[in-house]
Amino acid sequence: MALQDPLRDAELLLRSRHPLLLIPSEDRSRVGTLVELLADRMGLPLFRWSRARGLMRLDREGAIYETRELERALRHIAAADQGALYLLEGIEAELPGSSLLQAKFREALDRLETLGAGILLVGEGIELPPGLRSRLAPVELPAPGREELRELLARIVRDLQGRQQVDVALTRTEFDRLLGQLQGLTLMEAEKLLTRAILEDGRLTADDLAVISNHKRRIIEREGVLEYTPANYELAEVADLAGLKGWLRRRTALVRDPEGARAFGLEFPKGLLLTGVPGCGKSLCARAVATEWSLPLLRLDPAGLYNRYIGETERNLERALRLAGRMAPVVLWIDEIEKAFAQGGNEDGGVSRRILGRFLNWLQERREPVFVLATANQVDQLPPELLRKGRFDEVFFVDLPGTEARTEILRIHLARRGRDPASIDAARVAAATEGFSGAELEQVVVSGLHAAFAGGKPFDTELLLAEAAATRPLSVTAREQIQSLRAWSRDRTVPAN
């Protein structure tokens, strides 16, 4: 297992007199391996405490007498005359309400600090009282990497071949996609999914990727801070935007072959900020990119971050970013990002500034393959530091479609609703819809279908022209705002069209 970095970090912290370590992970199997390796490397005995069994030395039978109560276990640790590692489970539920337990915990930490040993806590979202929180040092345990997952699959196939014929029918690209889909799962979750997929028919094929994808969706929905969104649009279904499409397609090979890209000297792309006229396909692009790259699409709702309780907004953002990193590689779609990070004062007690700072730091420093695709309708409201180079790979401006693009958009929406595009003079309708956005062109088609169905009229070019004539597009009703947006973007963004 690739545990050398967290193992080295944990040992360094303990030897430099940090007696309280937190491993924020739910992967119990890998945590257990890490703790055992740490104890062996430091030459220290390893103890585990739980309310059910008390304090037990793992290489011996039975628990230490009368240590099921946490206070007695802490008293025993504080009286130790030699160093040891102590894995304490579930103490975060008992400490906050007891000043006695907190005092005993500090005594135990003081003693372990002198011995170069320590207490280990495991789990995500563990909250300690303020007096103890300052002594806590985190040790990050990365999710299983591709090499670990490759070794896991080889072991599963080897074990199962002793009982039945096993056929791994995957191309190299499909195998890379399988490893990508497995990333974000614990080793135990990955082992269960792979074993079940193979046992069902004796084969592992590209069809089994859907099983893994569905399992990840259930994990995301259970957390409740991100939304798993179906990526049901192809990039070919997005009209116009040649500049943006070209940028994305030049990075498709990198996303599909990350190991080859790394060997070539390329890193996973950070992401894009799409701004422009509302209704011109920015959100549609997020779905299409996820489809093009065969990645899960996770949506972060900016409005859903905010909570009236102190500290909950920051925790919601932290949970969302941690989950996106765990599920990587993914596309993280933040629609109308200005709703979360718009410039403003301290009317909300500084919450907006704090979450902006955390988000900016994550954008800059993250190592997980999370492609952030953010959209903004009012980009002038965003703080300048969010637009600085290095946060996103590029900032694109999506303008109103030209005549040829409007023709293509009309044909796409006619085909999506079961109509033969050749039965309509789309070029004539496009010529009559100067200044219409893609969303407004879609509505012309939908309104025409309603009118034809309700009035028993033929659905033809004349009907669509009448519907278009009755529509006042945003370019008319919000002319000043769109002109201002175009002026702002002229020297600050790259044209997507």
Beta strands, then each sheet from edge to edge (+ up, - down):
strand 1: 20-23
strand 2: 46-50
strand 3: 54-57
strand 4: 85-88
strand 5: 118-122
strand 6: 136-138
strand 7: 167-168
strand 8: 203-204
strand 9: 227-229
strand 10: 271-276
strand 11: 297-300
strand 12: 330-334
strand 13: 370-376
strand 14: 394-398
strand 15: 494-495
sheet 1: 3+ 2- 4- 5- 1- 6-
sheet 2: 7+ 8+
sheet 3: 9+ 11- 12- 13- 10- 14- 15-
end
